[in-house]
């Protein structure tokens, strides 16, 4: 497994990480034993970068507890990332935020306990809080770093000016943002600022929430507790367009002897040595397939053909407008 440096503060991780959100939420019924097996298999494959969050356990810590249990025997060989920033006491599906200093510290202490760890390797602000200036957030995380409870500071779902303001207080190592062949928003305004400041990029949903695996069906065929049942990219004409694009990508992948998922991940890895995607999966078979993407070298012609197929990303928004409006774009 190749490794990459994320940011200028010394964070080094496997080129491909593993997102664990789907082991607890968003993609239908889950199984803890399956999740444990997948995380441990990832470690065997050389993946050492694991991503969780307070939100993924709906405030119960279940996703962090699962990850902590899985890596307990090799904790010092892996990088654990978790996140704060949501108000877990708010009504379900409401836009509740909480990055107040006392809550950041509370989440940190809970995460340390749930992960069975003496430090959080990478602590992200999951989403901005309109009531708390980012300078205050960065200051508190900086204190946690000084105290040895956190090693690196990360941000998620925020824009270039927000990143600059945070970085001026406590150096930001990583931005986590949705980025894939389907979702390219980060490229124009955010990625140049990351590179100017020496901040790494961790793309989440790098396989378009599974669309870029080629194993898809229309929205109406997913259960109500699966986010693909309401994702615009699985709806009507959007679905038809995206399916056609994925079929073309599969044809290209077939000529290279790889899967369409490997093609999509290899494309992301080719965007820079400061990029480390975190595809999520509950399948050890899919995990091995994803890991194989780190051995794929795309040619200039391959990259050009990919751009020809999907010049601007997918059809349909990545999230409902109400959810996107809560992200800080400046």
Secondary structure by P-SEA (a helix, b strand, c coil): cbbbbccccccccccbbbbccccccccccccaaaaaaaaaaaaaacccccccccccccccaaaaaaaaaaaccccccbbbbbbbccccccccccbbbbccaaaaaaaaaaaaaaaccccccccccccccccccaaaaaaaaaaaaaaccccccccccccaaaaaaaaacccccbbbccccccccccccccaaaaaaabbbbbbccccccccccccccccccccccccccccccccaaaaaaaaaaaaaaaaaaaaacccaaaaaaaaaaaccccbbbbbbbccaaaaaaaaacccccccaaaaaaaaaacccccccccccaaaaaacccc
